[in-house]
Amino acid sequence: MKKNVIVLASGMLCFLISCKGPESNSELDTIKKNLEINEKAMKAIETGNATTIDSLISNDIVDHMGPHGKEMKGGDKLKPMLIDMHNHWKNLKFDIITSSANADYVFTLSKTTGTAIDTTMGMTAGTKMDENMVDIIKIKDGKIVEHWGYVDPNAMMKKMHEMHAMERKIETMPKK
């Protein structure tokens, strides 16, 4: 019995030690700053605020969710695309549902909405976007250095089906 109590107490002690929080106020400040950087970046993309985007995105950024699912490297390629997004989407909005961070990464679940103004990202003008996304960014020295993004595959398949149906409809329309 005494042996079981010692084993149980040791287990509880290990559990409590492993559940410790941030090491210091400095780490808490970094986490808070990283969450702010994430929110500022999303707002800047909505509005096309070039100054803010340039101040938050590293020139060495790697976007693991670049166009057509290919990795994109370099701020010289990514920044202009982010700045220009609001020109192709009416009412582009990133509503943060929840986010979490540590000293290096921010994880965000957001709802992205807007309407395509022209043919963009494989979508025709008038296509509505209303998707939940998960974004993960890595921050180093106050700048975003990496990004991963994930979209609900069921929503994406539905959107692709709608786009292909629209393309077939356009192809079968009588020509003037």
Stockholm file with secondary structure:
# STOCKHOLM 1.0

chainA/1-176         MKKNVIVLASGMLCFLISCKGPESNSELDTIKKNLEINEKAMKAIETGNATTIDSLISNDIVDHMGPHGKEMKGGDKLKPMLIDMHNHWKNLKFDIITSSANADYVFTLSKTTGTAIDTTMGMTAGTKMDENMVDIIKIKDGKIVEHWGYVDPNAMMKKMHEMHAMERKIETMPKK
#=GR chainA/1-176 SS CHHHHHHHHHHHHHHHHHTCCCSSHHHHHHHHHHHHHHHHHHHHHHHTCHHHHHHHEEEEEEETTCGGGCCEECHHHHHHHHHHHHHHEEEEEEEEEEEEECSSEEEEEEEEEEEESSSBTTBCTTCEEEEEEEEEEEEETTEEEEEEEEECHHHHHHHHHHHHHHHHHHHTSCCC
#=GC SS_cons         CHHHHHHHHHHHHHHHHHTCCCSSHHHHHHHHHHHHHHHHHHHHHHHTCHHHHHHHEEEEEEETTCGGGCCEECHHHHHHHHHHHHHHEEEEEEEEEEEEECSSEEEEEEEEEEEESSSBTTBCTTCEEEEEEEEEEEEETTEEEEEEEEECHHHHHHHHHHHHHHHHHHHTSCCC
//
